[in-house]
Amino acid sequence: MEVQEVSRVQSPTAQQVVADLIKRARAAQAGFAKLGQQGMDDAVAAVGWAIMEPERNRQLAELAVQETGLGNVEDKVTKNHRKTLGLLRDLKGVRTHGAIAESKSTGITEFARPVGVVAAITPSTNPGATPANNIINALKCGNAVIVAPSPKGLAVSQMLLNFIHAELSKCGLPVDLVQVLPAPISKALTAELMQQADLVIATGSQANVCMAYTCGTPAFGVGAGNVASVVDSSADVKQAASLIVASKTFDNATSCSSENSMVVLDEVRDAMLQAIRDLGGLLLSNQEKLRLQAIMWRQGKLSDAVTGKSARHIAELVGIDWRGRIALEAPTVLMVEERGIGEEHPFSGEKLSPVLAVYGAQSFSDACTMVQKIYGYMGAGHSVSLHSADEEQALYLAQNLPVARVILNQAHCFATGGNFNNGLPFSLSMGCGTWGGNNFSDNLNYRFYMNVTRVARTIAENKPTVEDLLGDYFRRWGV
């Protein structure tokens, strides 16, 4: 009896899968880069409308909550629209092709050049808005982009890709300008994409950021969030409470820019807590705090059971009875009193849920010291929130705390990533500088997606003497 061997078709390796995507991306990008500014701007508009069109926006938001279990639909609809609208505003009329700057005094002309193929590593917390933001910035500068979503965010990225391809086709632009890693998403696929791309943009877990920085490809990654909000005795307490609650509850606090701790000066502590209670904030007892801690952190790791869930859901999960304790029918924010900082006090870290640690401080100086310690544990480089009538305090924080942004009298999660009433660039990726282990401290924007070539001409010689430069030093300190 003859035994026949059964032939098996081997699955392509991660290297082969990514190489095919890269090949298609490079072919599409080569022609796209020659279309000029109008072609790039058409691509930007196409992607913007792909996610902002109301029916598609809602489909993406509903699928995001369904697939990830994070946040809520209405806020994701708002985020998809608002973040994209703001980015389109920032990019309107901006030149990213050909000569973009010329100076007669220096003799320098600057030309924008594409980087090539961008690998966009995106998180499950914003599976629609973050990829769209990355894609728009990449296309604005003449690049192709391949998105590496989280496993939970894959279905949303695929839906977004279909919407984008439909809009690009309508404009006569190559659909391979935008691609998504195929299922199943794995670390091997993501790592291979990082290695084969020309630029890596990593938003999300610190593990992904670390992998991006060590992949051998130029990369921009973001730091961890753990925003503290200082409430000074000069603050408008009701306004501060309203802004903090609005920020802390938006999309169930899935944003890295949501407040995690509130450091309140003793003089206004009672008034501030009451103002938050009036807005549905529930201050837990010590026993309730311990029960919540046991559920939120299991074996030292933040639990999916609470991440991106509403305050009411978390309270019900922990068995907390809020009836008669707040002004609303259900809690909006759960507050815990905290004094300690560090691993033994997990509420001092990032919580990714509408749970807020409350610290007290005798003075503004004490509050600054407290925030410094919090960021020594987690969140250095990101940003700090300040509610105060004294703008000098904001300037002090900017010069003394390890933060890239000081947000004054604003709802932090809206303001730090750009808002229509402040001048920060719209972005979902915030650099945290060297404090947060990053190589930039700006809001990630289109400038990070391009190369610049400079033409240098001769100009009238400008050669100073030694006396011009060192004369003052010599007169004060000697030769």
DRENDO-9697 format. One record per residue (C-alpha): z, y, x; residue in three letters; residue number from 1. Coordinates in pm, whole numbers, plus 50000, padded with zeros to 5 digits. Layout:
PT      w      v      u  rest   nr
PT      Z      Y      X   ALA  NUM
...
***
This chain:
PT      w      v      u  rest   nr
PT  50000  50000  50000   MET    1
PT  49892  50332  50143   GLU    2
PT  50149  50611  50137   VAL    3
PT  49998  50953  50073   GLN    4
PT  50165  51265  50207   GLU    5
PT  50232  51536  49951   VAL    6
PT  50101  51868  50076   SER    7
PT  50333  52162  50028   ARG    8
PT  50230  52525  50029   VAL    9
PT  50477  52716  50239   GLN   10
PT  50602  53047  50109   SER   11
PT  50497  53345  50318   PRO   12
PT  50759  53470  50559   THR   13
PT  50928  53807  50521   ALA   14
PT  50720  53930  50811   GLN   15
PT  50395  53825  50640   GLN   16
PT  50495  53975  50304   VAL   17
PT  50584  54310  50456   VAL   18
PT  50283  54311  50688   ALA   19
PT  50054  54283  50383   ASP   20
PT  50229  54571  50208   LEU   21
PT  50213  54783  50522   ILE   22
PT  49842  54709  50569   LYS   23
PT  49763  54820  50215   ARG   24
PT  49984  55127  50252   ALA   25
PT  49815  55235  50574   ARG   26
PT  49470  55196  50422   ALA   27
PT  49569  55409  50123   ALA   28
PT  49749  55669  50336   GLN   29
PT  49460  55717  50578   ALA   30
PT  49233  55849  50303   GLY   31
PT  49510  56031  50117   PHE   32
PT  49606  56239  50420   ALA   33
PT  49253  56382  50431   LYS   34
PT  49256  56508  50072   LEU   35
PT  49441  56824  50163   GLY   36
PT  49715  57013  49987   GLN   37
PT  49569  56973  49639   GLN   38
PT  49559  56596  49666   GLY   39
PT  49919  56585  49783   MET   40
PT  50032  56819  49508   ASP   41
PT  49848  56610  49248   ASP   42
PT  50032  56302  49371   ALA   43
PT  50364  56485  49347   VAL   44
PT  50291  56594  48990   ALA   45
PT  50181  56242  48898   ALA   46
PT  50505  56085  49014   VAL   47
PT  50712  56363  48860   GLY   48
PT  50556  56309  48519   TRP   49
PT  50577  55931  48557   ALA   50
PT  50956  55951  48543   ILE   51
PT  51004  56271  48340   MET   52
PT  50783  56183  48042   GLU   53
PT  51052  56138  47773   PRO   54
PT  50962  55791  47648   GLU   55
PT  50924  55648  47999   ARG   56
PT  51239  55824  48116   ASN   57
PT  51442  55661  47840   ARG   58
PT  51293  55318  47909   GLN   59
PT  51394  55350  48274   LEU   60
PT  51744  55468  48185   ALA   61
PT  51801  55190  47933   GLU   62
PT  51677  54924  48174   LEU   63
PT  51892  55067  48455   ALA   64
PT  52212  55032  48253   VAL   65
PT  52104  54691  48120   GLN   66
PT  52023  54550  48464   GLU   67
PT  52296  54709  48678   THR   68
PT  52580  54756  48429   GLY   69
PT  52642  55096  48589   LEU   70
PT  52662  55436  48421   GLY   71
PT  52534  55525  48077   ASN   72
PT  52190  55577  47930   VAL   73
PT  52213  55941  47819   GLU   74
PT  52335  56064  48156   ASP   75
PT  52068  55866  48340   LYS   76
PT  51804  56025  48116   VAL   77
PT  51948  56364  48211   THR   78
PT  51962  56273  48579   LYS   79
PT  51606  56141  48592   ASN   80
PT  51477  56460  48430   HIS   81
PT  51700  56717  48599   ARG   82
PT  51675  56586  48954   LYS   83
PT  51299  56550  48932   THR   84
PT  51248  56890  48768   LEU   85
PT  51456  57055  49038   GLY   86
PT  51265  56880  49315   LEU   87
PT  50932  56982  49167   LEU   88
PT  51060  57340  49155   ARG   89
PT  51160  57324  49523   ASP   90
PT  50818  57187  49625   LEU   91
PT  50598  57412  49414   LYS   92
PT  50374  57622  49639   GLY   93
PT  50514  57473  49962   VAL   94
PT  50249  57402  50225   ARG   95
PT  50271  57059  50385   THR   96
PT  49910  57021  50502   HIS   97
PT  49728  57201  50781   GLY   98
PT  49874  57520  50927   ALA   99
PT  50214  57585  50774   ILE  100
PT  50345  57865  50998   ALA  101
PT  50210  58112  51254   GLU  102
PT  50392  58365  51469   SER  103
PT  50209  58635  51665   LYS  104
PT  50522  58721  51862   SER  105
PT  50564  58368  51999   THR  106
PT  50198  58268  51989   GLY  107
PT  50292  57948  51804   ILE  108
PT  50099  57793  51516   THR  109
PT  50259  57496  51340   GLU  110
PT  50066  57216  51172   PHE  111
PT  50221  56966  50929   ALA  112
PT  50139  56603  51003   ARG  113
PT  50227  56289  50802   PRO  114
PT  50465  56033  50948   VAL  115
PT  50267  55741  50800   GLY  116
PT  50447  55476  50594   VAL  117
PT  50799  55554  50472   VAL  118
PT  51049  55278  50390   ALA  119
PT  51280  55403  50114   ALA  120
PT  51601  55200  50082   ILE  121
PT  51753  55282  49743   THR  122
PT  52081  55197  49564   PRO  123
PT  52162  55034  49232   SER  124
PT  52358  55342  49120   THR  125
PT  52040  55549  49080   ASN  126
PT  51754  55295  49056   PRO  127
PT  51516  55545  48895   GLY  128
PT  51602  55894  49019   ALA  129
PT  51653  55810  49388   THR  130
PT  51324  55618  49439   PRO  131
PT  51134  55891  49253   ALA  132
PT  51292  56155  49477   ASN  133
PT  51196  55962  49790   ASN  134
PT  50844  55896  49667   ILE  135
PT  50778  56258  49573   ILE  136
PT  50899  56389  49909   ASN  137
PT  50695  56127  50096   ALA  138
PT  50373  56198  49905   LEU  139
PT  50420  56573  49936   LYS  140
PT  50381  56530  50312   CYS  141
PT  50079  56297  50297   GLY  142
PT  50258  55967  50346   ASN  143
PT  50258  55629  50176   ALA  144
PT  50593  55484  50070   VAL  145
PT  50736  55137  50013   ILE  146
PT  51059  55114  49814   VAL  147
PT  51326  54858  49896   ALA  148
PT  51551  54853  49588   PRO  149
PT  51883  54678  49553   SER  150
PT  51849  54337  49383   PRO  151
PT  52004  54481  49065   LYS  152
PT  51762  54774  49070   GLY  153
PT  51442  54576  49122   LEU  154
PT  51333  54564  48756   ALA  155
PT  51376  54941  48725   VAL  156
PT  51178  55003  49044   SER  157
PT  50899  54776  48920   GLN  158
PT  50886  54960  48587   MET  159
PT  50880  55294  48767   LEU  160
PT  50604  55163  48993   LEU  161
PT  50390  55071  48692   ASN  162
PT  50435  55419  48547   PHE  163
PT  50349  55581  48881   ILE  164
PT  50040  55366  48930   HIS  165
PT  49913  55465  48585   ALA  166
PT  49949  55835  48672   GLU  167
PT  49797  55797  49020   LEU  168
PT  49498  55613  48873   SER  169
PT  49452  55896  48625   LYS  170
PT  49418  56133  48923   CYS  171
PT  49184  55903  49112   GLY  172
PT  49447  55845  49383   LEU  173
PT  49503  55503  49549   PRO  174
PT  49788  55313  49387   VAL  175
PT  49884  55149  49716   ASP  176
PT  50031  55481  49821   LEU  177
PT  50343  55363  49639   VAL  178
PT  50465  55002  49654   GLN  179
PT  50787  54810  49597   VAL  180
PT  50916  54503  49777   LEU  181
PT  50857  54192  49565   PRO  182
PT  51121  53959  49419   ALA  183
PT  51347  53815  49532   PRO  184
PT  51487  54113  49721   ILE  185
PT  51661  53995  50035   SER  186
PT  51818  54140  50347   LYS  187
PT  51540  53976  50548   ALA  188
PT  51268  54156  50350   LEU  189
PT  51447  54489  50370   THR  190
PT  51513  54452  50743   ALA  191
PT  51149  54361  50807   GLU  192
PT  51030  54663  50612   LEU  193
PT  51252  54888  50820   MET  194
PT  51105  54747  51140   GLN  195
PT  50740  54774  51037   GLN  196
PT  50750  55118  50871   ALA  197
PT  50714  55449  51056   ASP  198
PT  51022  55615  50905   LEU  199
PT  51327  55481  50720   VAL  200
PT  51517  55673  50452   ILE  201
PT  51836  55484  50362   ALA  202
PT  52052  55580  50065   THR  203
PT  52326  55354  49933   GLY  204
PT  52568  55115  50099   SER  205
PT  52693  55183  50449   GLN  206
PT  52568  54835  50544   ALA  207
PT  52211  54945  50465   ASN  208
PT  52259  55273  50650   VAL  209
PT  52392  55090  50955   CYS  210
PT  52097  54849  50942   MET  211
PT  51860  55144  50920   ALA  212
PT  52009  55314  51224   TYR  213
PT  51983  54997  51431   THR  214
PT  51640  54873  51318   CYS  215
PT  51445  55040  51598   GLY  216
PT  51253  55272  51363   THR  217
PT  51337  55644  51327   PRO  218
PT  51578  55667  51036   ALA  219
PT  51777  55905  50819   PHE  220
PT  52084  55760  50649   GLY  221
PT  52369  55904  50446   VAL  222
PT  52746  55881  50481   GLY  223
PT  53013  55761  50243   ALA  224
PT  53132  55985  49962   GLY  225
PT  53497  56047  49876   ASN  226
PT  53502  56405  49754   VAL  227
PT  53831  56588  49730   ALA  228
PT  53869  56892  49504   SER  229
PT  54121  57163  49591   VAL  230
PT  54260  57362  49297   VAL  231
PT  54417  57684  49427   ASP  232
PT  54685  57882  49245   SER  233
PT  54426  58158  49189   SER  234
PT  54186  57925  49007   ALA  235
PT  54084  57965  48643   ASP  236
PT  54262  57646  48540   VAL  237
PT  54073  57580  48217   LYS  238
PT  53737  57638  48387   GLN  239
PT  53834  57417  48681   ALA  240
PT  53944  57136  48449   ALA  241
PT  53622  57161  48249   SER  242
PT  53405  57146  48561   LEU  243
PT  53596  56859  48720   ILE  244
PT  53592  56649  48401   VAL  245
PT  53221  56717  48346   ALA  246
PT  53147  56606  48702   SER  247
PT  53384  56309  48704   LYS  248
PT  53255  56164  48378   THR  249
PT  52881  56214  48437   PHE  250
PT  52710  55873  48449   ASP  251
PT  53057  55718  48473   ASN  252
PT  53108  55867  48822   ALA  253
PT  52839  55656  48991   THR  254
PT  52743  55954  49207   SER  255
PT  52873  55977  49564   CYS  256
PT  52930  56344  49482   SER  257
PT  53183  56283  49204   SER  258
PT  53538  56397  49276   GLU  259
PT  53769  56115  49384   ASN  260
PT  54083  56315  49457   SER  261
PT  54225  56639  49320   MET  262
PT  54466  56833  49541   VAL  263
PT  54648  57082  49317   VAL  264
PT  54881  57357  49429   LEU  265
PT  55226  57307  49278   ASP  266
PT  55217  57650  49113   GLU  267
PT  54939  57545  48875   VAL  268
PT  54994  57167  48869   ARG  269
PT  55140  57142  48519   ASP  270
PT  54882  57379  48370   ALA  271
PT  54597  57194  48542   MET  272
PT  54710  56851  48425   LEU  273
PT  54751  56980  48071   GLN  274
PT  54403  57134  48078   ALA  275
PT  54260  56798  48183   ILE  276
PT  54464  56619  47913   ARG  277
PT  54308  56853  47658   ASP  278
PT  53971  56718  47774   LEU  279
PT  54072  56354  47745   GLY  280
PT  54232  56301  48084   GLY  281
PT  54506  56036  48081   LEU  282
PT  54781  56043  48346   LEU  283
PT  54894  55685  48406   LEU  284
PT  55250  55572  48456   SER  285
PT  55341  55405  48783   ASN  286
PT  55332  55061  48619   GLN  287
PT  54988  55133  48470   GLU  288
PT  54870  55254  48810   LYS  289
PT  54978  54925  48972   LEU  290
PT  54800  54721  48704   ARG  291
PT  54486  54928  48748   LEU  292
PT  54501  54890  49126   GLN  293
PT  54525  54511  49095   ALA  294
PT  54206  54503  48887   ILE  295
PT  54012  54770  49078   MET  296
PT  54061  54618  49423   TRP  297
PT  54045  54246  49472   ARG  298
PT  54095  54121  49825   GLN  299
PT  54061  54478  49945   GLY  300
PT  53717  54532  49791   LYS  301
PT  53630  54765  49503   LEU  302
PT  53558  54548  49199   SER  303
PT  53239  54548  48996   ASP  304
PT  53464  54520  48691   ALA  305
PT  53529  54895  48702   VAL  306
PT  53241  55041  48905   THR  307
PT  53029  55269  48689   GLY  308
PT  53228  55187  48373   LYS  309
PT  53374  55438  48127   SER  310
PT  53739  55538  48130   ALA  311
PT  53785  55379  47790   ARG  312
PT  53637  55048  47910   HIS  313
PT  53864  55048  48215   ILE  314
PT  54173  55136  48010   ALA  315
PT  54102  54853  47766   GLU  316
PT  54041  54614  48057   LEU  317
PT  54377  54702  48212   VAL  318
PT  54558  54705  47877   GLY  319
PT  54652  55072  47875   ILE  320
PT  54743  55224  47538   ASP  321
PT  54637  55590  47530   TRP  322
PT  54706  55661  47164   ARG  323
PT  54915  55975  47115   GLY  324
PT  54897  56066  47484   ARG  325
PT  54572  56267  47495   ILE  326
PT  54393  56518  47276   ALA  327
PT  54085  56301  47218   LEU  328
PT  54028  55965  47050   GLU  329
PT  53961  55793  47383   ALA  330
PT  54023  55880  47749   PRO  331
PT  53750  56045  47955   THR  332
PT  53927  56030  48293   VAL  333
PT  54215  55817  48420   LEU  334
PT  54447  56002  48658   MET  335
PT  54693  55846  48901   VAL  336
PT  54954  56033  49101   GLU  337
PT  54918  55962  49471   GLU  338
PT  55097  56066  49789   ARG  339
PT  54978  55820  50047   GLY  340
PT  54643  55793  50225   ILE  341
PT  54469  55496  50386   GLY  342
PT  54404  55127  50325   GLU  343
PT  54750  55072  50180   GLU  344
PT  54676  55344  49925   HIS  345
PT  54330  55249  49791   PRO  346
PT  54326  55528  49533   PHE  347
PT  54282  55766  49829   SER  348
PT  53931  55624  49881   GLY  349
PT  53604  55626  49690   GLU  350
PT  53632  55474  49343   LYS  351
PT  53285  55502  49183   LEU  352
PT  53447  55526  48841   SER  353
PT  53616  55795  48627   PRO  354
PT  53948  55739  48806   VAL  355
PT  54095  56044  48979   LEU  356
PT  54379  56050  49234   ALA  357
PT  54607  56353  49196   VAL  358
PT  54785  56500  49499   TYR  359
PT  55024  56795  49510   GLY  360
PT  55042  57072  49770   ALA  361
PT  55286  57361  49818   GLN  362
PT  55024  57596  49965   SER  363
PT  54654  57627  50037   PHE  364
PT  54728  57536  50398   SER  365
PT  54907  57219  50287   ASP  366
PT  54610  57133  50063   ALA  367
PT  54370  57169  50357   CYS  368
PT  54589  56938  50567   THR  369
PT  54592  56684  50284   MET  370
PT  54212  56689  50251   VAL  371
PT  54176  56657  50628   GLN  372
PT  54385  56338  50614   LYS  373
PT  54187  56202  50319   ILE  374
PT  53861  56251  50508   TYR  375
PT  54019  56095  50814   GLY  376
PT  54037  55781  50603   TYR  377
PT  53706  55807  50412   MET  378
PT  53437  56059  50322   GLY  379
PT  53418  56275  50634   ALA  380
PT  53108  56492  50651   GLY  381
PT  53008  56481  50286   HIS  382
PT  53149  56780  50100   SER  383
PT  53458  56939  49952   VAL  384
PT  53514  57106  49616   SER  385
PT  53717  57425  49581   LEU  386
PT  53833  57601  49266   HIS  387
PT  53964  57943  49362   SER  388
PT  53921  58316  49303   ALA  389
PT  53943  58373  49679   ASP  390
PT  53603  58322  49846   GLU  391
PT  53765  58359  50188   GLU  392
PT  53920  58018  50128   GLN  393
PT  53573  57866  50100   ALA  394
PT  53478  58022  50434   LEU  395
PT  53796  57881  50586   TYR  396
PT  53716  57530  50463   LEU  397
PT  53362  57558  50601   ALA  398
PT  53498  57632  50946   GLN  399
PT  53788  57388  50954   ASN  400
PT  53715  57076  50749   LEU  401
PT  53471  56800  50857   PRO  402
PT  53226  56868  50574   VAL  403
PT  52860  56966  50544   ALA  404
PT  52906  57146  50211   ARG  405
PT  53175  57353  50043   VAL  406
PT  53116  57373  49668   ILE  407
PT  53292  57672  49515   LEU  408
PT  53381  57684  49144   ASN  409
PT  53114  57436  49032   GLN  410
PT  53090  57087  48884   ALA  411
PT  53065  56906  49213   HIS  412
PT  52838  56612  49131   CYS  413
PT  52576  56852  48989   PHE  414
PT  52610  57120  49254   ALA  415
PT  52617  56933  49583   THR  416
PT  52275  56773  49531   GLY  417
PT  52118  57105  49429   GLY  418
PT  52147  57287  49100   ASN  419
PT  51955  57555  48915   PHE  420
PT  52239  57800  48979   ASN  421
PT  52283  57743  49353   ASN  422
PT  52053  57743  49654   GLY  423
PT  52096  57387  49782   LEU  424
PT  51780  57171  49783   PRO  425
PT  51760  56918  49499   PHE  426
PT  51830  56576  49646   SER  427
PT  52009  56249  49579   LEU  428
PT  52071  56188  49949   SER  429
PT  52323  56403  50133   MET  430
PT  52347  56393  50510   GLY  431
PT  52704  56396  50643   CYS  432
PT  52642  56500  51002   GLY  433
PT  52808  56333  51296   THR  434
PT  53138  56338  51102   TRP  435
PT  52991  56077  50866   GLY  436
PT  52788  55890  51127   GLY  437
PT  52461  56062  51034   ASN  438
PT  52200  56244  51240   ASN  439
PT  52162  56530  50988   PHE  440
PT  52391  56737  50768   SER  441
PT  52142  56883  50521   ASP  442
PT  52041  56768  50173   ASN  443
PT  51754  56531  50241   LEU  444
PT  51433  56719  50159   ASN  445
PT  51060  56718  50231   TYR  446
PT  51103  56855  50584   ARG  447
PT  51242  56519  50693   PHE  448
PT  50922  56342  50583   TYR  449
PT  50678  56516  50818   MET  450
PT  50593  56566  51182   ASN  451
PT  50505  56912  51313   VAL  452
PT  50248  56979  51584   THR  453
PT  50265  57316  51760   ARG  454
PT  49985  57508  51930   VAL  455
PT  50123  57733  52204   ALA  456
PT  49919  58033  52328   ARG  457
PT  49989  58270  52613   THR  458
PT  50174  58587  52521   ILE  459
PT  50294  58890  52715   ALA  460
PT  50541  58767  52974   GLU  461
PT  50904  58805  52877   ASN  462
PT  51100  58730  53196   LYS  463
PT  51452  58875  53220   PRO  464
PT  51641  58953  53540   THR  465
PT  51962  58778  53637   VAL  466
PT  52142  59108  53571   GLU  467
PT  52003  59116  53215   ASP  468
PT  52155  58781  53136   LEU  469
PT  52468  58757  53352   LEU  470
PT  52560  59120  53420   GLY  471
PT  52832  59133  53154   ASP  472
PT  52981  58808  53283   TYR  473
PT  52982  58938  53643   PHE  474
PT  53151  59264  53541   ARG  475
PT  53427  59082  53354   ARG  476
PT  53482  58784  53582   TRP  477
PT  53318  58867  53912   GLY  478
PT  53027  58711  54099   VAL  479
***
